[in-house]
Amino acid sequence: MSELDTAQRVWQMRQTALQGDQERVTKQHEAGKMTARERVLKLFDTGSFMEADTMQLDACAVSGSGTIDGRLAYCFAQDYTSHGGAMSVAQAQKLLKLLRKAQMTGAPVLLLLDSAGARLQEGALALSAYSRVYAQLTRLSGVCPILTAVLGPCRGSAAMLSQLSDALILVDGISELELHSALVTGEKTSVKLLAGNGGAQMVVRTEDEALSALSALVNLLPASNTEDAPITDGDDLNRTLVNADALTAGDLARELLDEGTGIQWTADYGKRLQTWLGKLGGRSVGLLVSDATEEEGRLDIASCEKAARFVRFCDSYHLPVITLVNSNGLTVGKPSEQARLMRALTQLSFAYAEATTPKAAVVTGNAVGAAFVAMGGVRMADIAYAWPGAMISPLTADTAVATLFDEQLNEGESRETLKKAYIASVDAVYAARQGIVDDVLDPAETRKYLIAALEILASKHEVALPKKHANMPL
């Protein structure tokens, strides 16, 4: 075969790959979905994406690298228009090749999942392919950010791929993420149900929003664990917070973070403790905010599990962790739930204690009992502050009066007077005098103080004890 014939054959194969099966492409569009290549081209900077292994048609996926706002990233997009994007030995090999490149060069991996599942014709070989991918993703976890969007079906073993991600984005009406189909369970698994049970970090309305969210995350995160996230200019470093002590948890998070940078994490799960990713003074941070409007901010199993995972995620990529504490302790559940709550609470405390990234805390309201200990214990933080109205106590004021001052109550002393006296004995000023917090802040100045704290802690370095890993109470 001449060089001309070979070149013609290569061109034809490339065109076949790029054009795809037009009938199936039309069906994909009719279902309200983009094709794999359309998604990739929309996600990456114009002309920057370099596709790899284009002629490996039996892999049923688009793979390659490019830049997003000038930052290198790798992408693997399953092609549902080709054999349903099914996972096969060929697809696994293509994905593994991409993951190894990401590991060597230190760059984020974006997975766009849209697949009917494993290629059943390959039998056990397809299952073996999944296991190799799981192993490599596990090795890459905490090394390079793994960001996933489910943009179609993702069932069975494929669903596990999504849960190995640092961030998982679902699209309402398009994502079909489930271990078992409705044929097995008798009920379809909705996106809202998954999100409400902690199955995803973000839910968006359209594919375009999912791709925009991926771009935003790439810009907030470092390329790998050997680098820091990029520092940007923007919001006024000296901006004060207006009526900070009257803001809701969500509004406080948005006001504290640099304008327009806040992304709420796992919003529909564990609502008593909100988690946010964003910029503060140009630095990427993880922010945890107690929501006192949700059962007085009392920690439950869901909020502890969510927060523990979030703190560990931030620590993996050296994102500073900032905690705003306003919690009246723990939820009072059934005796059968005590073991799970103890374990979840310990997981949260463990995550804070183990994290070596810079940590700052502000007690904005009540910090009661085990909730105070679990949420960084403030003294687990490198720098800690309190607002004037804060109270740090082993008990709520009402419980303390009933428990500690029963004799005075019996003698006719006013419950309100005793309550005020108790609060004064455990308030922010007392905490500062005892060294429990570093200072008492005007709430309006919180943002300025935290920006300064991040600057102080930028060079923080800790030496870990020699061990393989700690035994987290999972």
ZAMARGU-4260 file (C-alpha; in steps of 0.2 Angstrom, whole numbers, plus 5000, padded with zeros to 4 digits):
<rodrens>
0) 5000/5000/5000 | 5007/5017/4995 | 5009/5032/5007 | 4995/5040/4998 | 4984/5026/5000
5) 4988/5025/5019 | 4985/5043/5021 | 4968/5042/5012 | 4964/5027/5024 | 4969/5037/5039
10) 4959/5052/5033 | 4943/5041/5030 | 4945/5033/5048 | 4947/5050/5056 | 4932/5057/5047
15) 4921/5042/5052 | 4926/5045/5070 | 4923/5063/5069 | 4906/5062/5060 | 4899/5047/5070
20) 4883/5038/5065 | 4872/5052/5060 | 4856/5043/5064 | 4862/5040/5082 | 4868/5058/5083
25) 4851/5064/5078 | 4843/5053/5091 | 4855/5060/5104 | 4850/5078/5100 | 4832/5073/5100
30) 4834/5067/5118 | 4840/5084/5122 | 4859/5079/5124 | 4875/5084/5116 | 4887/5071/5108
35) 4903/5067/5117 | 4913/5078/5105 | 4901/5093/5106 | 4903/5092/5125 | 4922/5092/5124
40) 4923/5106/5111 | 4911/5117/5122 | 4921/5113/5138 | 4939/5117/5132 | 4946/5133/5125
45) 4944/5135/5107 | 4956/5125/5097 | 4965/5119/5112 | 4959/5101/5113 | 4970/5088/5107
50) 4961/5071/5105 | 4971/5055/5108 | 4968/5038/5100 | 4955/5046/5088 | 4955/5030/5077
55) 4952/5018/5091 | 4933/5017/5086 | 4929/5002/5097 | 4933/5012/5113 | 4917/5022/5110
60) 4924/5037/5119 | 4933/5053/5116 | 4949/5056/5125 | 4962/5069/5126 | 4968/5085/5134
65) 4967/5104/5132 | 4965/5120/5141 | 4951/5128/5151 | 4954/5146/5153 | 4972/5142/5150
70) 4974/5128/5162 | 4978/5111/5157 | 4965/5097/5160 | 4962/5079/5153 | 4945/5074/5148
75) 4936/5057/5144 | 4919/5058/5137 | 4909/5042/5134 | 4900/5042/5117 | 4883/5036/5119
80) 4880/5036/5100 | 4893/5022/5098 | 4887/5006/5105 | 4879/5015/5119 | 4896/5021/5126
85) 4897/5004/5134 | 4913/5000/5145 | 4923/4987/5136 | 4941/4982/5137 | 4946/4994/5123
90) 4937/5009/5132 | 4946/5004/5149 | 4963/5004/5141 | 4959/5021/5133 | 4954/5028/5150
95) 4969/5020/5159 | 4981/5028/5147 | 4973/5045/5150 | 4973/5043/5169 | 4992/5038/5168
100) 4996/5054/5158 | 4986/5064/5171 | 4996/5056/5185 | 5013/5060/5176 | 5009/5078/5172
105) 4999/5083/5187 | 4982/5089/5179 | 4964/5087/5183 | 4953/5073/5175 | 4936/5077/5169
110) 4925/5062/5166 | 4909/5064/5156 | 4899/5049/5159 | 4885/5043/5146 | 4885/5025/5145
115) 4873/5010/5144 | 4884/5000/5155 | 4897/4986/5152 | 4898/4978/5135 | 4889/4962/5140
120) 4896/4952/5125 | 4913/4953/5133 | 4907/4945/5149 | 4920/4944/5163 | 4932/4954/5153
125) 4921/4969/5154 | 4920/4967/5173 | 4939/4965/5174 | 4940/4981/5164 | 4930/4991/5177
130) 4941/4984/5191 | 4957/4991/5183 | 4949/5008/5181 | 4943/5008/5199 | 4961/5004/5205
135) 4969/5018/5194 | 4956/5031/5200 | 4959/5026/5218 | 4978/5028/5216 | 4974/5045/5207
140) 4962/5051/5221 | 4970/5065/5231 | 4984/5067/5218 | 4974/5075/5204 | 4956/5082/5205
145) 4944/5070/5197 | 4928/5079/5192 | 4913/5070/5184 | 4897/5075/5176 | 4884/5061/5172
150) 4876/5066/5156 | 4865/5051/5152 | 4864/5034/5159 | 4876/5028/5172 | 4871/5011/5179
155) 4878/4996/5189 | 4896/4995/5190 | 4898/5012/5181 | 4889/5021/5195 | 4904/5017/5206
160) 4915/5027/5194 | 4905/5042/5198 | 4907/5040/5217 | 4926/5039/5216 | 4926/5057/5210
165) 4930/5073/5220 | 4915/5081/5213 | 4900/5074/5205 | 4888/5084/5195 | 4870/5078/5189
170) 4859/5086/5177 | 4840/5086/5181 | 4830/5077/5168 | 4846/5070/5159 | 4857/5061/5172
175) 4851/5043/5175 | 4863/5037/5190 | 4858/5021/5198 | 4865/5004/5204 | 4849/4995/5200
180) 4836/5000/5186 | 4818/5002/5190 | 4815/4984/5183 | 4824/4978/5198 | 4819/4991/5212
185) 4801/4994/5205 | 4805/5013/5207 | 4815/5025/5196 | 4829/5034/5205 | 4827/5053/5203
190) 4841/5065/5203 | 4833/5074/5217 | 4832/5058/5227 | 4851/5055/5224 | 4856/5073/5229
195) 4845/5072/5244 | 4854/5057/5250 | 4872/5063/5247 | 4874/5055/5230 | 4881/5071/5221
200) 4889/5087/5225 | 4879/5098/5213 | 4863/5097/5203 | 4861/5108/5188 | 4847/5111/5175
205) 4856/5109/5159 | 4871/5101/5151 | 4878/5119/5148 | 4877/5122/5166 | 4886/5106/5170
210) 4900/5110/5159 | 4901/5128/5166 | 4902/5121/5183 | 4916/5109/5178 | 4926/5125/5171
215) 4923/5134/5187 | 4930/5120/5198 | 4945/5118/5187 | 4948/5137/5190 | 4946/5135/5209
220) 4957/5119/5212 | 4975/5116/5210 | 4981/5105/5195 | 4987/5092/5208 | 4992/5090/5226
225) 5010/5096/5223 | 5003/5114/5218 | 4993/5127/5226 | 4977/5133/5218 | 4979/5149/5208
230) 4978/5166/5217 | 4967/5178/5208 | 4964/5197/5210 | 4946/5203/5211 | 4935/5207/5226
235) 4940/5221/5238 | 4951/5214/5252 | 4945/5227/5264 | 4926/5224/5261 | 4916/5224/5277
240) 4900/5213/5280 | 4884/5222/5282 | 4872/5216/5295 | 4883/5200/5296 | 4875/5193/5312
245) 4857/5194/5304 | 4862/5185/5288 | 4856/5167/5284 | 4870/5154/5282 | 4869/5155/5263
250) 4869/5173/5262 | 4884/5174/5275 | 4894/5162/5265 | 4891/5172/5249 | 4895/5189/5257
255) 4911/5182/5265 | 4918/5174/5249 | 4924/5184/5235 | 4910/5190/5224 | 4903/5178/5212
260) 4915/5163/5217 | 4904/5153/5229 | 4899/5136/5224 | 4888/5127/5237 | 4893/5109/5239
265) 4880/5095/5242 | 4867/5107/5246 | 4852/5095/5247 | 4860/5084/5260 | 4865/5087/5278
270) 4857/5104/5277 | 4862/5109/5295 | 4879/5112/5290 | 4882/5120/5273 | 4898/5117/5263
275) 4905/5130/5250 | 4920/5131/5239 | 4925/5148/5233 | 4938/5162/5234 | 4943/5172/5249
280) 4955/5187/5246 | 4959/5178/5230 | 4963/5161/5238 | 4953/5146/5235 | 4945/5140/5251
285) 4933/5127/5258 | 4920/5135/5269 | 4908/5126/5282 | 4894/5136/5289 | 4882/5130/5303
290) 4863/5134/5298 | 4855/5138/5314 | 4838/5139/5305 | 4839/5120/5302 | 4835/5112/5319
295) 4846/5125/5328 | 4861/5119/5318 | 4862/5103/5328 | 4873/5090/5319 | 4865/5074/5313
300) 4872/5059/5304 | 4870/5067/5286 | 4879/5084/5291 | 4893/5075/5299 | 4896/5063/5285
305) 4895/5077/5272 | 4907/5089/5281 | 4920/5075/5285 | 4921/5071/5266 | 4922/5090/5262
310) 4936/5093/5274 | 4946/5078/5268 | 4943/5084/5250 | 4950/5101/5255 | 4965/5094/5264
315) 4969/5083/5249 | 4972/5098/5238 | 4978/5110/5252 | 4963/5121/5252 | 4962/5131/5268
320) 4946/5126/5278 | 4936/5140/5287 | 4922/5135/5299 | 4908/5146/5305 | 4901/5138/5320
325) 4883/5141/5327 | 4876/5124/5333 | 4866/5120/5348 | 4875/5103/5349 | 4868/5086/5342
330) 4852/5080/5336 | 4843/5068/5348 | 4839/5053/5338 | 4832/5035/5342 | 4843/5024/5352
335) 4846/5013/5336 | 4854/5028/5328 | 4867/5031/5342 | 4880/5020/5335 | 4879/5029/5318
340) 4879/5046/5325 | 4894/5042/5336 | 4903/5036/5321 | 4899/5050/5310 | 4903/5063/5323
345) 4920/5055/5326 | 4923/5055/5307 | 4920/5074/5307 | 4932/5077/5321 | 4944/5065/5314
350) 4944/5074/5297 | 4947/5090/5306 | 4961/5084/5317 | 4970/5074/5303 | 4969/5089/5291
355) 4986/5098/5289 | 4979/5112/5278 | 4977/5129/5286 | 4962/5130/5297 | 4952/5145/5304
360) 4936/5146/5314 | 4924/5159/5319 | 4911/5155/5333 | 4896/5166/5326 | 4883/5160/5339
365) 4882/5145/5350 | 4895/5131/5350 | 4888/5118/5362 | 4895/5101/5367 | 4901/5088/5355
370) 4896/5099/5340 | 4910/5112/5346 | 4922/5097/5348 | 4918/5089/5331 | 4918/5105/5321
375) 4937/5108/5323 | 4935/5111/5342 | 4941/5129/5337 | 4957/5124/5346 | 4960/5112/5332
380) 4960/5127/5321 | 4976/5137/5318 | 4967/5153/5321 | 4950/5155/5330 | 4939/5170/5333
385) 4922/5173/5340 | 4908/5186/5338 | 4902/5196/5353 | 4886/5186/5355 | 4895/5169/5354
390) 4893/5156/5368 | 4905/5141/5370 | 4898/5129/5382 | 4896/5110/5386 | 4877/5113/5388
395) 4864/5125/5380 | 4859/5139/5392 | 4842/5132/5396 | 4849/5115/5400 | 4863/5122/5410
400) 4851/5132/5421 | 4840/5117/5424 | 4855/5106/5428 | 4867/5117/5437 | 4855/5129/5446
405) 4841/5119/5452 | 4844/5124/5470 | 4843/5143/5466 | 4828/5139/5456 | 4820/5131/5471
410) 4824/5146/5481 | 4814/5157/5469 | 4828/5165/5459 | 4822/5170/5441 | 4826/5157/5427
415) 4830/5172/5415 | 4842/5180/5428 | 4851/5163/5430 | 4851/5161/5411 | 4859/5178/5408
420) 4872/5175/5421 | 4877/5158/5414 | 4878/5165/5396 | 4890/5179/5403 | 4901/5165/5411
425) 4904/5156/5394 | 4903/5170/5382 | 4915/5176/5369 | 4925/5187/5381 | 4927/5173/5393
430) 4933/5162/5379 | 4946/5175/5373 | 4952/5177/5391 | 4955/5159/5393 | 4964/5158/5376
435) 4950/5147/5368 | 4948/5160/5354 | 4962/5172/5348 | 4950/5187/5348 | 4933/5194/5348
440) 4928/5202/5332 | 4916/5215/5326 | 4905/5203/5314 | 4907/5216/5300 | 4926/5214/5300
445) 4926/5195/5299 | 4931/5194/5281 | 4946/5206/5283 | 4952/5195/5298 | 4950/5179/5289
450) 4959/5185/5274 | 4974/5191/5285 | 4973/5174/5294 | 4975/5165/5277 | 4990/5176/5273
455) 4998/5172/5290 | 4995/5153/5287 | 5001/5152/5269 | 5017/5145/5274 | 5010/5132/5286
460) 5020/5116/5287 | 5017/5101/5297 | 5027/5085/5299 | 5016/5069/5300 | 5020/5054/5311
465) 5028/5039/5301 | 5013/5028/5297 | 5005/5020/5282 | 4988/5029/5286 | 4977/5032/5300
470) 4962/5021/5304 | 4947/5033/5301 | 4931/5026/5309 | 4922/5023/5293
</rodrens>
